[in-house]
Amino acid sequence: MITPVRLHDQPDTQTLWRKEVDQLAPQDVALIRNGAVAHCRDIRFAHNRPADDNALDDVALVVTELVTNVLKHATTPGAPTPMGILLALHGDDVLVVVSDPSCCPTLKMPTNRALAMPTS
């Protein structure tokens, strides 16, 4: 079942991780992936809940695929490509949102919007 959860209603705003890039380049993929995985590991550790290595591998794969898709499908040769990523942890669930200018003329990261988060 999918239930909308407002990000600002979550009990711990430290579960959010945002990264915005003004000019996405191939080397940014690894940096963004590593940052997302480190954030997940740190949040789990802070709550005395060790992160499962398989789950962290899944986060790494999803983030890598989404950011790589921006590079492949939303870039114009010679033009800067802005991209934003939002990672939200809610219990054992992770929501990854990637935005790029291909879907809308002005890139804006979601803030305090209702996002669909799976419920346990």
MOPAC internal coordinates of N, CA, C and O (Angstrom, degrees):
PM7 1SCF
backbone

  N    0.0000 0     0.00 0     0.00 0    0    0    0
  C    1.4479 1     0.00 0     0.00 0    1    0    0
  C    1.5282 1   109.05 1     0.00 0    2    1    0
  O    1.2310 1   120.32 1   -41.65 1    3    2    1
  N    1.3091 1   116.99 1   138.35 1    3    2    1
  C    1.4586 1   122.56 1   178.64 1    5    3    2
  C    1.5283 1   108.30 1  -106.36 1    6    5    3
  O    1.2310 1   121.16 1   -52.42 1    7    6    5
  N    1.3264 1   115.38 1   127.58 1    7    6    5
  C    1.4533 1   121.33 1   179.41 1    9    7    6
  C    1.5195 1   108.41 1  -123.85 1   10    9    7
  O    1.2310 1   119.46 1   -47.88 1   11   10    9
  N    1.3370 1   118.64 1   132.12 1   11   10    9
  C    1.4677 1   119.12 1   177.62 1   13   11   10
  C    1.5260 1   110.79 1   -68.91 1   14   13   11
  O    1.2310 1   121.19 1   -43.36 1   15   14   13
  N    1.3172 1   115.33 1   136.64 1   15   14   13
  C    1.4642 1   121.68 1   178.31 1   17   15   14
  C    1.5142 1   107.15 1  -128.29 1   18   17   15
  O    1.2310 1   119.93 1   -53.44 1   19   18   17
  N    1.3049 1   117.74 1   126.56 1   19   18   17
  C    1.4627 1   120.54 1   176.36 1   21   19   18
  C    1.5236 1   107.94 1   -79.92 1   22   21   19
  O    1.2310 1   121.00 1   -49.44 1   23   22   21
  N    1.3306 1   115.70 1   130.56 1   23   22   21
  C    1.4574 1   119.54 1  -177.14 1   25   23   22
  C    1.5191 1   111.86 1   -58.04 1   26   25   23
  O    1.2310 1   119.83 1   141.57 1   27   26   25
  N    1.3339 1   117.94 1   -38.43 1   27   26   25
  C    1.4632 1   119.28 1  -177.54 1   29   27   26
  C    1.5207 1   111.62 1   -74.31 1   30   29   27
  O    1.2310 1   119.36 1   168.71 1   31   30   29
  N    1.3429 1   118.82 1   -11.29 1   31   30   29
  C    1.4597 1   121.43 1   177.83 1   33   31   30
  C    1.5277 1   112.32 1   -89.83 1   34   33   31
  O    1.2310 1   120.05 1   172.41 1   35   34   33
  N    1.3046 1   117.50 1    -7.59 1   35   34   33
  C    1.4538 1   119.71 1  -179.87 1   37   35   34
  C    1.5218 1   108.53 1   -68.58 1   38   37   35
  O    1.2310 1   120.42 1   -35.42 1   39   38   37
  N    1.3349 1   116.81 1   144.58 1   39   38   37
  C    1.4547 1   119.92 1  -175.14 1   41   39   38
  C    1.5227 1   114.63 1   -65.33 1   42   41   39
  O    1.2310 1   119.28 1   153.16 1   43   42   41
  N    1.3119 1   118.97 1   -26.84 1   43   42   41
  C    1.4542 1   120.93 1  -174.95 1   45   43   42
  C    1.5195 1   109.57 1  -131.93 1   46   45   43
  O    1.2310 1   120.08 1   -77.07 1   47   46   45
  N    1.3266 1   117.46 1   102.93 1   47   46   45
  C    1.4544 1   120.07 1  -178.37 1   49   47   46
  C    1.5243 1   111.97 1   -68.78 1   50   49   47
  O    1.2310 1   119.82 1   168.66 1   51   50   49
  N    1.3264 1   117.94 1   -11.34 1   51   50   49
  C    1.4614 1   120.53 1   176.03 1   53   51   50
  C    1.5237 1   111.36 1   -67.48 1   54   53   51
  O    1.2310 1   119.86 1   168.71 1   55   54   53
  N    1.3295 1   117.88 1   -11.29 1   55   54   53
  C    1.4545 1   120.49 1   179.11 1   57   55   54
  C    1.5201 1   111.90 1   -76.36 1   58   57   55
  O    1.2310 1   119.97 1   171.46 1   59   58   57
  N    1.3370 1   117.66 1    -8.54 1   59   58   57
  C    1.4581 1   121.52 1   179.61 1   61   59   58
  C    1.5197 1   111.20 1   -91.08 1   62   61   59
  O    1.2310 1   120.79 1   -36.46 1   63   62   61
  N    1.3157 1   116.09 1   143.54 1   63   62   61
  C    1.4578 1   122.13 1   175.38 1   65   63   62
  C    1.5155 1   107.25 1  -137.24 1   66   65   63
  O    1.2310 1   120.46 1   -54.79 1   67   66   65
  N    1.3136 1   116.72 1   125.21 1   67   66   65
  C    1.4670 1   122.45 1   179.23 1   69   67   66
  C    1.5187 1   109.69 1  -121.17 1   70   69   67
  O    1.2310 1   121.87 1   -36.05 1   71   70   69
  N    1.3056 1   114.03 1   143.95 1   71   70   69
  C    1.4614 1   120.29 1   174.30 1   73   71   70
  C    1.5110 1   106.96 1  -143.98 1   74   73   71
  O    1.2310 1   120.50 1   -52.32 1   75   74   73
  N    1.3092 1   116.66 1   127.68 1   75   74   73
  C    1.4581 1   121.29 1   176.29 1   77   75   74
  C    1.5196 1   108.24 1  -121.14 1   78   77   75
  O    1.2310 1   121.24 1   -42.43 1   79   78   77
  N    1.3180 1   115.24 1   137.57 1   79   78   77
  C    1.4564 1   121.99 1  -178.97 1   81   79   78
  C    1.5215 1   107.44 1  -124.60 1   82   81   79
  O    1.2310 1   120.52 1   -53.03 1   83   82   81
  N    1.3305 1   116.61 1   126.97 1   83   82   81
  C    1.4623 1   120.14 1  -179.82 1   85   83   82
  C    1.5193 1   112.58 1   -77.05 1   86   85   83
  O    1.2310 1   120.87 1   145.99 1   87   86   85
  N    1.3192 1   115.94 1   -34.01 1   87   86   85
  C    1.4548 1   120.71 1  -176.25 1   89   87   86
  C    1.5281 1   107.85 1  -138.45 1   90   89   87
  O    1.2310 1   120.63 1   -90.15 1   91   90   89
  N    1.3262 1   116.41 1    89.85 1   91   90   89
  C    1.4583 1   122.18 1  -176.15 1   93   91   90
  C    1.5175 1   110.88 1   -65.92 1   94   93   91
  O    1.2310 1   121.08 1   -47.96 1   95   94   93
  N    1.3284 1   115.55 1   132.04 1   95   94   93
  C    1.4618 1   122.59 1   178.22 1   97   95   94
  C    1.5278 1   108.49 1  -131.64 1   98   97   95
  O    1.2310 1   119.76 1   -21.35 1   99   98   97
  N    1.3308 1   118.07 1   158.65 1   99   98   97
  C    1.4710 1   120.19 1  -178.17 1  101   99   98
  C    1.5258 1   114.35 1   -53.12 1  102  101   99
  O    1.2310 1   119.80 1   143.77 1  103  102  101
  N    1.3145 1   117.99 1   -36.23 1  103  102  101
  C    1.4684 1   119.94 1  -178.99 1  105  103  102
  C    1.5314 1   112.35 1   -68.83 1  106  105  103
  O    1.2310 1   120.17 1   163.18 1  107  106  105
  N    1.3209 1   117.28 1   -16.82 1  107  106  105
  C    1.4681 1   120.49 1   178.63 1  109  107  106
  C    1.5302 1   112.48 1   -71.41 1  110  109  107
  O    1.2310 1   120.01 1   155.68 1  111  110  109
  N    1.3232 1   117.58 1   -24.32 1  111  110  109
  C    1.4633 1   120.83 1  -176.99 1  113  111  110
  C    1.5252 1   110.27 1   -57.87 1  114  113  111
  O    1.2310 1   120.04 1   129.89 1  115  114  113
  N    1.3244 1   117.53 1   -50.11 1  115  114  113
  C    1.4696 1   121.32 1  -179.01 1  117  115  114
  C    1.5247 1   111.03 1   -65.27 1  118  117  115
  O    1.2310 1   120.01 1   140.81 1  119  118  117
  N    1.3195 1   117.59 1   -39.19 1  119  118  117
  C    1.4675 1   120.56 1   179.76 1  121  119  118
  C    1.5285 1   111.32 1   -64.04 1  122  121  119
  O    1.2310 1   120.63 1   136.41 1  123  122  121
  N    1.3258 1   116.39 1   -43.59 1  123  122  121
  C    1.4641 1   121.01 1  -179.96 1  125  123  122
  C    1.5244 1   109.96 1   -67.55 1  126  125  123
  O    1.2310 1   120.33 1   134.81 1  127  126  125
  N    1.3316 1   116.98 1   -45.19 1  127  126  125
  C    1.4639 1   121.23 1   178.99 1  129  127  126
  C    1.5242 1   110.65 1   -58.75 1  130  129  127
  O    1.2310 1   120.26 1   131.12 1  131  130  129
  N    1.3190 1   117.11 1   -48.88 1  131  130  129
  C    1.4665 1   121.18 1  -178.49 1  133  131  130
  C    1.5257 1   111.75 1   -63.52 1  134  133  131
  O    1.2310 1   120.42 1   142.25 1  135  134  133
  N    1.3303 1   116.80 1   -37.75 1  135  134  133
  C    1.4638 1   120.35 1   177.68 1  137  135  134
  C    1.5191 1   111.77 1   -65.02 1  138  137  135
  O    1.2310 1   120.39 1   137.93 1  139  138  137
  N    1.3304 1   116.86 1   -42.07 1  139  138  137
  C    1.4625 1   121.29 1   179.78 1  141  139  138
  C    1.5279 1   111.00 1   -64.74 1  142  141  139
  O    1.2310 1   120.27 1   134.63 1  143  142  141
  N    1.3160 1   117.08 1   -45.37 1  143  142  141
  C    1.4695 1   121.22 1  -179.92 1  145  143  142
  C    1.5263 1   110.36 1   -65.31 1  146  145  143
  O    1.2310 1   120.12 1   136.94 1  147  146  145
  N    1.3180 1   117.37 1   -43.06 1  147  146  145
  C    1.4684 1   120.55 1   179.00 1  149  147  146
  C    1.5255 1   110.50 1   -62.07 1  150  149  147
  O    1.2310 1   120.14 1   139.94 1  151  150  149
  N    1.3165 1   117.34 1   -40.06 1  151  150  149
  C    1.4638 1   120.35 1   179.35 1  153  151  150
  C    1.5312 1   110.25 1   -62.95 1  154  153  151
  O    1.2310 1   120.29 1   133.50 1  155  154  153
  N    1.3208 1   117.05 1   -46.50 1  155  154  153
  C    1.4748 1   120.54 1   178.41 1  157  155  154
  C    1.5262 1   110.89 1   -58.60 1  158  157  155
  O    1.2310 1   120.75 1   133.92 1  159  158  157
  N    1.3263 1   116.18 1   -46.08 1  159  158  157
  C    1.4699 1   120.67 1  -179.71 1  161  159  158
  C    1.5336 1   110.38 1   -62.55 1  162  161  159
  O    1.2310 1   120.17 1   136.42 1  163  162  161
  N    1.3263 1   117.27 1   -43.58 1  163  162  161
  C    1.4674 1   121.21 1  -178.33 1  165  163  162
  C    1.5286 1   112.13 1   -65.51 1  166  165  163
  O    1.2310 1   120.28 1   137.80 1  167  166  165
  N    1.3272 1   117.07 1   -42.20 1  167  166  165
  C    1.4630 1   120.33 1   179.60 1  169  167  166
  C    1.5217 1   110.31 1   -64.66 1  170  169  167
  O    1.2310 1   120.38 1   135.08 1  171  170  169
  N    1.3094 1   116.88 1   -44.92 1  171  170  169
  C    1.4687 1   120.05 1   179.18 1  173  171  170
  C    1.5339 1   109.99 1   -61.32 1  174  173  171
  O    1.2310 1   120.17 1   136.60 1  175  174  173
  N    1.3188 1   117.28 1   -43.40 1  175  174  173
  C    1.4604 1   121.66 1   179.47 1  177  175  174
  C    1.5255 1   110.70 1   -62.98 1  178  177  175
  O    1.2310 1   120.18 1   138.32 1  179  178  177
  N    1.3311 1   117.26 1   -41.68 1  179  178  177
  C    1.4645 1   121.55 1  -179.39 1  181  179  178
  C    1.5269 1   111.79 1   -63.18 1  182  181  179
  O    1.2310 1   120.40 1   153.91 1  183  182  181
  N    1.3258 1   116.84 1   -26.09 1  183  182  181
  C    1.4622 1   121.41 1   178.88 1  185  183  182
  C    1.5292 1   112.07 1  -100.31 1  186  185  183
  O    1.2310 1   120.72 1  -161.51 1  187  186  185
  N    1.3378 1   116.24 1    18.49 1  187  186  185
  C    1.4677 1   122.08 1   179.48 1  189  187  186
  C    1.5203 1   112.73 1    55.07 1  190  189  187
  O    1.2310 1   120.84 1  -142.42 1  191  190  189
  N    1.3167 1   116.00 1    37.58 1  191  190  189
  C    1.4643 1   122.01 1   178.51 1  193  191  190
  C    1.5189 1   107.34 1  -130.97 1  194  193  191
  O    1.2310 1   120.01 1   -85.83 1  195  194  193
  N    1.3149 1   117.59 1    94.17 1  195  194  193
  C    1.4705 1   119.31 1  -177.96 1  197  195  194
  C    1.5289 1   111.72 1   -55.33 1  198  197  195
  O    1.2310 1   121.11 1   -38.68 1  199  198  197
  N    1.3065 1   115.49 1   141.32 1  199  198  197
  C    1.4598 1   120.83 1  -179.99 1  201  199  198
  C    1.5169 1   109.76 1   -78.42 1  202  201  199
  O    1.2310 1   121.08 1   -42.53 1  203  202  201
  N    1.3058 1   115.53 1   137.47 1  203  202  201
  C    1.4564 1   122.33 1   176.68 1  205  203  202
  C    1.5276 1   108.48 1   -75.79 1  206  205  203
  O    1.2310 1   120.29 1   -50.74 1  207  206  205
  N    1.3322 1   117.05 1   129.26 1  207  206  205
  C    1.4628 1   120.32 1  -178.02 1  209  207  206
  C    1.5252 1   112.25 1   -59.99 1  210  209  207
  O    1.2310 1   119.97 1   143.77 1  211  210  209
  N    1.3333 1   117.66 1   -36.23 1  211  210  209
  C    1.4688 1   120.24 1   178.18 1  213  211  210
  C    1.5233 1   110.82 1   -65.38 1  214  213  211
  O    1.2310 1   120.21 1   141.08 1  215  214  213
  N    1.3262 1   117.21 1   -38.92 1  215  214  213
  C    1.4617 1   120.76 1   178.42 1  217  215  214
  C    1.5287 1   110.26 1   -66.50 1  218  217  215
  O    1.2310 1   120.28 1   139.90 1  219  218  217
  N    1.3295 1   117.06 1   -40.10 1  219  218  217
  C    1.4680 1   120.04 1   177.95 1  221  219  218
  C    1.5259 1   110.51 1   -65.39 1  222  221  219
  O    1.2310 1   120.51 1   143.21 1  223  222  221
  N    1.3378 1   116.63 1   -36.79 1  223  222  221
  C    1.4682 1   120.07 1   175.85 1  225  223  222
  C    1.5253 1   110.34 1   -62.67 1  226  225  223
  O    1.2310 1   120.40 1   141.21 1  227  226  225
  N    1.3401 1   116.85 1   -38.79 1  227  226  225
  C    1.4623 1   121.04 1   178.31 1  229  227  226
  C    1.5320 1   110.85 1   -64.23 1  230  229  227
  O    1.2310 1   120.54 1   136.87 1  231  230  229
  N    1.3341 1   116.56 1   -43.13 1  231  230  229
  C    1.4696 1   120.65 1   177.66 1  233  231  230
  C    1.5329 1   109.38 1   -60.98 1  234  233  231
  O    1.2310 1   120.43 1   135.01 1  235  234  233
  N    1.3288 1   116.79 1   -44.99 1  235  234  233
  C    1.4664 1   120.95 1   179.78 1  237  235  234
  C    1.5245 1   110.94 1   -60.09 1  238  237  235
  O    1.2310 1   120.37 1   137.09 1  239  238  237
  N    1.3204 1   116.89 1   -42.91 1  239  238  237
  C    1.4584 1   120.94 1  -179.30 1  241  239  238
  C    1.5316 1   111.63 1   -65.18 1  242  241  239
  O    1.2310 1   120.28 1   132.67 1  243  242  241
  N    1.3200 1   117.06 1   -47.33 1  243  242  241
  C    1.4750 1   120.95 1  -178.68 1  245  243  242
  C    1.5266 1   110.69 1   -62.51 1  246  245  243
  O    1.2310 1   120.40 1   132.75 1  247  246  245
  N    1.3231 1   116.84 1   -47.25 1  247  246  245
  C    1.4719 1   120.47 1  -179.59 1  249  247  246
  C    1.5240 1   110.18 1   -62.25 1  250  249  247
  O    1.2310 1   120.13 1   135.07 1  251  250  249
  N    1.3283 1   117.35 1   -44.93 1  251  250  249
  C    1.4668 1   121.22 1   179.36 1  253  251  250
  C    1.5219 1   111.01 1   -59.48 1  254  253  251
  O    1.2310 1   120.32 1   133.89 1  255  254  253
  N    1.3247 1   117.00 1   -46.11 1  255  254  253
  C    1.4658 1   120.96 1  -179.41 1  257  255  254
  C    1.5243 1   112.09 1   -63.08 1  258  257  255
  O    1.2310 1   120.61 1   134.34 1  259  258  257
  N    1.3274 1   116.44 1   -45.66 1  259  258  257
  C    1.4651 1   119.70 1  -177.83 1  261  259  258
  C    1.5227 1   112.08 1   -65.51 1  262  261  259
  O    1.2310 1   120.45 1   136.00 1  263  262  261
  N    1.3272 1   116.74 1   -44.00 1  263  262  261
  C    1.4727 1   119.94 1  -179.29 1  265  263  262
  C    1.5244 1   110.34 1   -69.32 1  266  265  263
  O    1.2310 1   120.26 1   141.28 1  267  266  265
  N    1.3254 1   117.11 1   -38.72 1  267  266  265
  C    1.4644 1   120.64 1   177.57 1  269  267  266
  C    1.5287 1   110.68 1   -64.03 1  270  269  267
  O    1.2310 1   120.19 1   143.25 1  271  270  269
  N    1.3354 1   117.24 1   -36.75 1  271  270  269
  C    1.4640 1   119.98 1   176.68 1  273  271  270
  C    1.5197 1   111.64 1   -61.78 1  274  273  271
  O    1.2310 1   120.24 1   143.07 1  275  274  273
  N    1.3320 1   117.14 1   -36.93 1  275  274  273
  C    1.4698 1   119.81 1   176.11 1  277  275  274
  C    1.5240 1   109.25 1   -62.44 1  278  277  275
  O    1.2310 1   120.51 1   135.18 1  279  278  277
  N    1.3261 1   116.63 1   -44.82 1  279  278  277
  C    1.4681 1   120.07 1   179.11 1  281  279  278
  C    1.5233 1   111.74 1   -60.30 1  282  281  279
  O    1.2310 1   120.41 1   138.14 1  283  282  281
  N    1.3263 1   116.83 1   -41.86 1  283  282  281
  C    1.4587 1   120.84 1  -175.02 1  285  283  282
  C    1.5229 1   113.17 1   -78.62 1  286  285  283
  O    1.2310 1   119.94 1   144.93 1  287  286  285
  N    1.3288 1   117.71 1   -35.07 1  287  286  285
  C    1.4582 1   119.71 1  -168.73 1  289  287  286
  C    1.5322 1   115.44 1  -116.09 1  290  289  287
  O    1.2310 1   119.47 1   166.31 1  291  290  289
  N    1.3126 1   118.62 1   -13.69 1  291  290  289
  C    1.4693 1   119.42 1  -175.85 1  293  291  290
  C    1.5176 1   112.97 1  -118.17 1  294  293  291
  O    1.2310 1   120.57 1  -171.09 1  295  294  293
  N    1.3128 1   116.51 1     8.91 1  295  294  293
  C    1.4650 1   118.64 1  -178.70 1  297  295  294
  C    1.5268 1   110.49 1  -101.78 1  298  297  295
  O    1.2310 1   121.59 1   -32.57 1  299  298  297
  N    1.3131 1   114.57 1   147.43 1  299  298  297
  C    1.4538 1   122.23 1   173.70 1  301  299  298
  C    1.5165 1   106.46 1  -112.61 1  302  301  299
  O    1.2310 1   119.71 1   -55.30 1  303  302  301
  N    1.3238 1   118.15 1   124.70 1  303  302  301
  C    1.4677 1   119.63 1  -178.76 1  305  303  302
  C    1.5300 1   111.80 1   -51.98 1  306  305  303
  O    1.2310 1   121.18 1   -50.02 1  307  306  305
  N    1.3058 1   115.35 1   129.98 1  307  306  305
  C    1.4464 1   122.13 1   178.36 1  309  307  306
  C    1.5139 1   115.37 1    81.51 1  310  309  307
  O    1.2310 1   120.07 1   175.05 1  311  310  309
  N    1.3207 1   117.47 1    -4.95 1  311  310  309
  C    1.4656 1   120.55 1   179.97 1  313  311  310
  C    1.5251 1   109.97 1  -110.58 1  314  313  311
  O    1.2310 1   120.06 1   -34.79 1  315  314  313
  N    1.3262 1   117.48 1   145.21 1  315  314  313
  C    1.4693 1   119.40 1   177.99 1  317  315  314
  C    1.5350 1   109.83 1   -67.87 1  318  317  315
  O    1.2310 1   121.26 1   -38.28 1  319  318  317
  N    1.3202 1   115.19 1   141.72 1  319  318  317
  C    1.4613 1   120.34 1   178.62 1  321  319  318
  C    1.5198 1   109.18 1  -118.66 1  322  321  319
  O    1.2310 1   120.31 1   -72.68 1  323  322  321
  N    1.3181 1   117.00 1   107.32 1  323  322  321
  C    1.4664 1   118.92 1   175.91 1  325  323  322
  C    1.5217 1   109.77 1   -77.14 1  326  325  323
  O    1.2310 1   120.80 1   -29.10 1  327  326  325
  N    1.3104 1   116.08 1   150.90 1  327  326  325
  C    1.4522 1   122.17 1   179.32 1  329  327  326
  C    1.5099 1   108.57 1  -152.47 1  330  329  327
  O    1.2310 1   120.51 1   -34.47 1  331  330  329
  N    1.3041 1   116.63 1   145.53 1  331  330  329
  C    1.4539 1   120.64 1   175.68 1  333  331  330
  C    1.5087 1   109.65 1  -130.75 1  334  333  331
  O    1.2310 1   120.85 1   -31.25 1  335  334  333
  N    1.3180 1   115.98 1   148.75 1  335  334  333
  C    1.4598 1   121.35 1   176.62 1  337  335  334
  C    1.5253 1   108.02 1  -133.93 1  338  337  335
  O    1.2310 1   121.25 1   -41.28 1  339  338  337
  N    1.3059 1   115.21 1   138.72 1  339  338  337
  C    1.4548 1   122.54 1   176.41 1  341  339  338
  C    1.5165 1   107.03 1  -126.87 1  342  341  339
  O    1.2310 1   120.64 1   -51.69 1  343  342  341
  N    1.3066 1   116.39 1   128.31 1  343  342  341
  C    1.4615 1   122.51 1   178.53 1  345  343  342
  C    1.5170 1   106.70 1  -119.31 1  346  345  343
  O    1.2310 1   120.36 1   -54.30 1  347  346  345
  N    1.3148 1   116.92 1   125.70 1  347  346  345
  C    1.4649 1   121.36 1   179.93 1  349  347  346
  C    1.5222 1   109.37 1  -125.11 1  350  349  347
  O    1.2310 1   120.83 1   -51.96 1  351  350  349
  N    1.3202 1   116.01 1   128.04 1  351  350  349
  C    1.4546 1   121.38 1   175.47 1  353  351  350
  C    1.5153 1   108.76 1  -102.39 1  354  353  351
  O    1.2310 1   120.92 1   -44.39 1  355  354  353
  N    1.3087 1   115.85 1   135.61 1  355  354  353
  C    1.4588 1   121.93 1   178.85 1  357  355  354
  C    1.5248 1   106.08 1  -141.75 1  358  357  355
  O    1.2310 1   120.48 1   -79.77 1  359  358  357
  N    1.3264 1   116.68 1   100.23 1  359  358  357
  C    1.4634 1   119.65 1  -174.57 1  361  359  358
  C    1.5162 1   109.17 1    64.84 1  362  361  359
  O    1.2310 1   120.74 1    55.35 1  363  362  361
  N    1.3266 1   116.19 1  -124.65 1  363  362  361
  C    1.4642 1   120.90 1   178.75 1  365  363  362
  C    1.5211 1   112.64 1   -93.82 1  366  365  363
  O    1.2310 1   120.19 1  -178.02 1  367  366  365
  N    1.3292 1   117.24 1     1.98 1  367  366  365
  C    1.4604 1   121.52 1  -177.20 1  369  367  366
  C    1.5193 1   111.06 1   -97.54 1  370  369  367
  O    1.2310 1   121.33 1   -32.67 1  371  370  369
  N    1.3253 1   115.06 1   147.33 1  371  370  369
  C    1.4610 1   122.01 1   176.90 1  373  371  370
  C    1.5265 1   107.49 1  -126.35 1  374  373  371
  O    1.2310 1   120.97 1   -49.83 1  375  374  373
  N    1.3168 1   115.75 1   130.17 1  375  374  373
  C    1.4534 1   121.93 1   175.61 1  377  375  374
  C    1.5211 1   107.29 1  -111.15 1  378  377  375
  O    1.2310 1   120.60 1   -50.85 1  379  378  377
  N    1.3237 1   116.46 1   129.15 1  379  378  377
  C    1.4582 1   121.60 1   178.12 1  381  379  378
  C    1.5253 1   107.70 1  -118.86 1  382  381  379
  O    1.2310 1   120.68 1   -55.93 1  383  382  381
  N    1.3360 1   116.30 1   124.07 1  383  382  381
  C    1.4591 1   122.68 1   178.14 1  385  383  382
  C    1.5183 1   107.68 1  -121.73 1  386  385  383
  O    1.2310 1   120.89 1   -54.05 1  387  386  385
  N    1.3251 1   115.91 1   125.95 1  387  386  385
  C    1.4621 1   121.16 1   176.76 1  389  387  386
  C    1.5179 1   107.52 1  -118.47 1  390  389  387
  O    1.2310 1   120.59 1   -46.24 1  391  390  389
  N    1.3203 1   116.47 1   133.76 1  391  390  389
  C    1.4581 1   120.52 1   177.09 1  393  391  390
  C    1.5154 1   109.62 1  -124.43 1  394  393  391
  O    1.2310 1   121.52 1   -34.75 1  395  394  393
  N    1.3271 1   114.69 1   145.25 1  395  394  393
  C    1.4562 1   120.99 1   177.14 1  397  395  394
  C    1.5202 1   108.05 1  -147.98 1  398  397  395
  O    1.2310 1   119.79 1   -12.38 1  399  398  397
  N    1.3197 1   118.01 1   167.62 1  399  398  397
  C    1.4609 1   120.07 1  -174.31 1  401  399  398
  C    1.5219 1   114.52 1   -72.93 1  402  401  399
  O    1.2310 1   119.14 1   176.36 1  403  402  401
  N    1.3269 1   119.25 1    -3.64 1  403  402  401
  C    1.4570 1   119.60 1  -178.44 1  405  403  402
  C    1.5263 1   112.44 1   -70.89 1  406  405  403
  O    1.2310 1   120.56 1   157.93 1  407  406  405
  N    1.3346 1   116.54 1   -22.07 1  407  406  405
  C    1.4620 1   119.13 1  -177.78 1  409  407  406
  C    1.5214 1   112.70 1   -96.08 1  410  409  407
  O    1.2310 1   120.16 1   161.91 1  411  410  409
  N    1.2940 1   117.30 1   -18.09 1  411  410  409
  C    1.4594 1   120.47 1  -177.91 1  413  411  410
  C    1.5261 1   108.62 1  -156.18 1  414  413  411
  O    1.2310 1   119.73 1   -27.24 1  415  414  413
  N    1.3217 1   118.12 1   152.76 1  415  414  413
  C    1.4621 1   119.99 1  -176.49 1  417  415  414
  C    1.5228 1   114.38 1   -67.74 1  418  417  415
  O    1.2310 1   119.58 1   150.13 1  419  418  417
  N    1.3130 1   118.40 1   -29.87 1  419  418  417
  C    1.4596 1   121.12 1  -179.30 1  421  419  418
  C    1.5167 1   108.90 1  -118.79 1  422  421  419
  O    1.2310 1   120.58 1   -56.82 1  423  422  421
  N    1.3114 1   116.50 1   123.18 1  423  422  421
  C    1.4551 1   121.33 1  -179.81 1  425  423  422
  C    1.5162 1   110.03 1   -79.42 1  426  425  423
  O    1.2310 1   120.57 1   -59.09 1  427  426  425
  N    1.3237 1   116.51 1   120.91 1  427  426  425
  C    1.4599 1   120.91 1   174.89 1  429  427  426
  C    1.5112 1   107.86 1  -138.51 1  430  429  427
  O    1.2310 1   120.95 1   -46.88 1  431  430  429
  N    1.3168 1   115.79 1   133.12 1  431  430  429
  C    1.4566 1   120.40 1   177.32 1  433  431  430
  C    1.5159 1   108.82 1   -74.61 1  434  433  431
  O    1.2310 1   120.10 1   -37.48 1  435  434  433
  N    1.3454 1   117.41 1   142.52 1  435  434  433
  C    1.4647 1   119.12 1   177.06 1  437  435  434
  C    1.5231 1   111.02 1   -64.81 1  438  437  435
  O    1.2310 1   120.79 1   -44.58 1  439  438  437
  N    1.3184 1   116.09 1   135.42 1  439  438  437
  C    1.4568 1   120.92 1   175.95 1  441  439  438
  C    1.5119 1   108.42 1  -134.72 1  442  441  439
  O    1.2310 1   120.77 1   -53.27 1  443  442  441
  N    1.3134 1   116.13 1   126.73 1  443  442  441
  C    1.4539 1   122.70 1   176.90 1  445  443  442
  C    1.5226 1   113.38 1    52.46 1  446  445  443
  O    1.2310 1   120.40 1  -146.79 1  447  446  445
  N    1.3010 1   116.83 1    33.21 1  447  446  445
  C    1.4513 1   122.20 1   175.57 1  449  447  446
  C    1.5189 1   108.39 1   -99.29 1  450  449  447
  O    1.2310 1   120.86 1   -24.37 1  451  450  449
  N    1.2888 1   115.96 1   155.63 1  451  450  449
  C    1.4645 1   119.66 1   174.70 1  453  451  450
  C    1.5193 1   108.18 1   -71.25 1  454  453  451
  O    1.2310 1   120.49 1   -53.33 1  455  454  453
  N    1.3148 1   116.67 1   126.67 1  455  454  453
  C    1.4536 1   122.71 1   175.43 1  457  455  454
  C    1.5095 1   107.52 1  -121.83 1  458  457  455
  O    1.2310 1   120.41 1   -34.32 1  459  458  457
  N    1.3116 1   116.83 1   145.68 1  459  458  457
  C    1.4598 1   120.27 1   179.44 1  461  459  458
  C    1.5160 1   109.39 1   -78.57 1  462  461  459
  O    1.2310 1   120.54 1   -58.25 1  463  462  461
  N    1.3149 1   116.58 1   121.75 1  463  462  461
  C    1.4661 1   122.12 1   178.03 1  465  463  462
  C    1.5302 1   107.40 1  -123.06 1  466  465  463
  O    1.2310 1   119.89 1   -47.29 1  467  466  465
  N    1.3326 1   117.81 1   132.71 1  467  466  465
  C    1.4593 1   119.33 1   177.01 1  469  467  466
  C    1.5295 1   110.34 1   -63.12 1  470  469  467
  O    1.2310 1   120.42 1   -36.87 1  471  470  469
  N    1.3027 1   116.79 1   143.13 1  471  470  469
  C    1.4597 1   120.60 1   175.40 1  473  471  470
  C    1.5051 1   108.79 1  -105.21 1  474  473  471
  O    1.2310 1   121.11 1   -29.31 1  475  474  473
  N    1.3089 1   115.49 1   150.69 1  475  474  473
  C    1.4613 1   119.79 1  -178.70 1  477  475  474
  C    1.5021 1   111.13 1   -78.16 1  478  477  475
  O    1.2310 1   120.10 1   180.00 1  479  478  477

